[in-house]
Amino acid sequence: MISLEQIQQALNQANHKPPKASKLQPSAVLVPIVQRDSGLQLILTQRAQHLKHHPGQISFPGGRMDPEDKDLIATALRETEEEVGISKQQIKVLGKLSLQSTITQFMIQPIVGLVDPDYRFSINPDEVDEAFEVPLDFLLQPSNQVKSSIEHQGVTYPLYSMPYQGRNIWGATAKIIVDFGKLIT
């Protein structure tokens, strides 16, 4: 079973490469961890079906950086509160994961945060249809990670998916989870 100590140690030792100059849209997601008696859980959302970008997909709370955001940590915390109602006072930032670029022209900074276990969702229906917890150990189990590939503009990219209780966690969200697992295990 993965522990918070393992996660914190791995994040402290991570040696992330600084980003190169990029025309990609800066954005951030929170990788929200909740400690339960049954083990660590990740909070995920299902994006609203009416959204223009990635409707209905499973994702972490997050989005593009706004001009008033001090940094990408502020972006992740603001977006989490806007989407699911978890305030920054209920989140302890543990560290950052490697930047993730997407074929949809975003540069995502994943921010790992420990969420107060007494949080309550307040779903913003303009952005999210639902939010839920998934056991971290399940997601990090290689046997639960299906790897394939996708071609976009002549380039082949790895594509991960993780079926869980009738949902399909895939794309950038699954890639962040896979990279997180490689870092901490």
C-alpha positions as CSV (number, residue, x, y, z in Angstrom):
1,M,0.0,0.0,0.0
2,I,1.3,3.4,-1.0
3,S,1.9,5.8,1.9
4,L,1.9,9.6,2.2
5,E,5.6,9.3,3.4
6,Q,6.5,7.5,0.2
7,I,4.8,10.2,-1.9
8,Q,6.4,13.1,0.0
9,Q,9.9,11.5,-0.2
10,A,9.5,10.9,-4.0
11,L,8.3,14.5,-4.6
12,N,11.1,15.9,-2.5
13,Q,13.7,13.9,-4.5
14,A,12.1,14.6,-7.9
15,N,14.4,16.3,-10.3
16,H,12.1,17.9,-12.8
17,K,13.6,19.5,-16.0
18,P,12.7,23.2,-16.3
19,P,10.2,23.9,-19.1
20,K,11.4,25.0,-22.5
21,A,10.0,28.1,-24.0
22,S,6.6,27.0,-25.3
23,K,3.6,28.4,-27.2
24,L,1.4,25.9,-25.3
25,Q,-1.3,27.3,-23.0
26,P,0.0,27.2,-19.4
27,S,-2.4,25.2,-17.1
28,A,-2.4,23.3,-13.9
29,V,-4.3,20.4,-12.3
30,L,-4.5,19.3,-8.7
31,V,-3.7,15.7,-8.1
32,P,-5.8,15.5,-5.0
33,I,-5.1,12.8,-2.5
34,V,-7.3,11.9,0.5
35,Q,-6.2,9.7,3.3
36,R,-8.9,7.2,4.3
37,D,-8.9,4.2,6.6
38,S,-8.9,2.0,3.5
39,G,-5.9,3.7,2.0
40,L,-5.1,6.7,-0.1
41,Q,-7.7,7.9,-2.7
42,L,-7.5,10.2,-5.7
43,I,-10.3,12.7,-6.4
44,L,-11.3,12.8,-10.0
45,T,-14.1,14.6,-11.9
46,Q,-16.2,13.9,-14.9
47,R,-16.3,17.0,-17.0
48,A,-19.7,18.4,-18.0
49,Q,-21.1,17.0,-21.2
50,H,-21.8,20.4,-22.6
51,L,-18.2,21.7,-22.5
52,K,-16.5,22.5,-25.8
53,H,-13.2,20.8,-24.8
54,H,-13.1,17.2,-23.5
55,P,-16.8,16.9,-22.7
56,G,-17.6,14.0,-20.3
57,Q,-13.9,13.0,-19.8
58,I,-12.6,12.0,-16.5
59,S,-10.0,14.5,-15.3
60,F,-8.3,16.1,-12.3
61,P,-9.7,19.5,-11.2
62,G,-7.8,22.2,-13.0
63,G,-7.6,24.4,-16.0
64,R,-5.7,27.2,-17.7
65,M,-3.8,29.9,-15.9
66,D,-5.6,33.2,-15.4
67,P,-3.7,36.5,-15.4
68,E,-4.5,37.0,-11.7
69,D,-3.0,33.7,-10.7
70,K,0.3,34.2,-8.9
71,D,1.6,30.9,-10.2
72,L,0.5,27.5,-11.4
73,I,-0.1,26.3,-7.8
74,A,-2.6,29.1,-7.4
75,T,-4.2,28.0,-10.7
76,A,-4.7,24.4,-9.5
77,L,-6.1,25.6,-6.1
78,R,-8.4,28.2,-7.7
79,E,-9.7,25.7,-10.3
80,T,-10.3,23.0,-7.7
81,E,-12.4,25.4,-5.6
82,E,-14.3,26.6,-8.7
83,E,-15.0,23.1,-10.0
84,V,-15.7,21.0,-6.9
85,G,-15.8,23.4,-4.0
86,I,-12.7,22.3,-2.1
87,S,-11.1,25.4,-0.7
88,K,-7.3,26.0,-0.7
89,Q,-7.5,26.0,3.1
90,Q,-8.4,22.3,2.9
91,I,-5.4,21.4,0.7
92,K,-1.8,21.0,1.7
93,V,0.4,21.2,-1.4
94,L,3.0,18.3,-1.3
95,G,4.8,19.1,-4.5
96,K,4.8,19.1,-8.3
97,L,5.0,16.4,-11.0
98,S,6.6,16.7,-14.4
99,L,5.0,19.0,-16.9
100,Q,2.7,17.3,-19.4
101,S,2.1,18.7,-22.9
102,T,-1.1,17.7,-24.7
103,I,-2.0,17.5,-28.3
104,T,-4.7,20.0,-27.6
105,Q,-2.0,22.7,-27.0
106,F,-1.9,22.8,-23.2
107,M,1.2,22.6,-21.0
108,I,-0.1,21.1,-17.7
109,Q,1.6,21.4,-14.4
110,P,0.3,18.7,-12.1
111,I,0.3,19.8,-8.4
112,V,0.0,17.1,-5.8
113,G,-2.1,18.0,-2.8
114,L,-3.4,16.3,0.4
115,V,-7.0,17.1,0.9
116,D,-8.7,17.3,4.3
117,P,-10.7,14.1,4.6
118,D,-13.7,16.1,5.9
119,Y,-14.1,18.0,2.7
120,R,-17.5,18.2,1.0
121,F,-18.1,18.5,-2.7
122,S,-19.9,21.6,-4.0
123,I,-20.1,20.7,-7.8
124,N,-20.1,23.5,-10.3
125,P,-22.5,22.1,-13.0
126,D,-21.1,24.6,-15.6
127,E,-17.8,22.6,-15.5
128,V,-18.3,19.2,-13.8
129,D,-21.0,16.5,-13.9
130,E,-19.7,14.6,-10.9
131,A,-16.7,14.1,-8.6
132,F,-15.6,10.9,-7.0
133,E,-12.7,9.1,-5.2
134,V,-10.7,6.2,-6.7
135,P,-8.2,4.1,-4.7
136,L,-4.7,5.2,-5.5
137,D,-3.3,1.6,-5.2
138,F,-5.8,0.5,-7.9
139,L,-4.7,3.2,-10.3
140,L,-1.0,2.6,-9.8
141,Q,-1.3,-1.1,-10.4
142,P,0.3,-1.7,-13.8
143,S,-2.2,-4.5,-14.5
144,N,-5.0,-1.8,-14.4
145,Q,-3.2,0.4,-16.9
146,V,-3.9,-0.3,-20.6
147,K,-1.3,1.1,-22.9
148,S,-2.0,1.8,-26.6
149,S,-1.0,4.7,-28.9
150,I,-2.6,7.4,-30.9
151,E,-1.4,9.2,-34.0
152,H,-1.8,12.9,-34.3
153,Q,-0.4,15.0,-37.2
154,G,2.0,12.2,-38.1
155,V,3.4,11.7,-34.6
156,T,2.6,8.6,-32.5
157,Y,1.9,9.2,-28.8
158,P,1.5,6.7,-26.0
159,L,-2.1,6.5,-24.7
160,Y,-3.1,5.0,-21.3
161,S,-6.5,4.1,-20.1
162,M,-7.7,2.8,-16.7
163,P,-11.2,1.4,-16.7
164,Y,-12.8,1.8,-13.2
165,Q,-16.4,1.1,-12.2
166,G,-17.9,1.8,-15.6
167,R,-15.7,4.9,-16.2
168,N,-12.7,5.2,-18.5
169,I,-9.8,7.3,-17.1
170,W,-7.6,8.0,-20.1
171,G,-5.5,10.6,-22.0
172,A,-3.5,13.3,-20.1
173,T,-5.2,12.3,-16.7
174,A,-4.1,8.6,-17.1
175,K,-0.6,9.7,-18.3
176,I,-0.2,11.9,-15.2
177,I,-1.3,9.0,-13.0
178,V,1.2,6.6,-14.7
179,D,4.0,9.1,-14.3
180,F,3.1,9.7,-10.7
181,G,3.3,5.9,-10.1
182,K,6.7,5.7,-11.7
183,L,7.9,8.4,-9.5
184,I,6.7,7.0,-6.2
185,T,7.1,3.2,-6.7
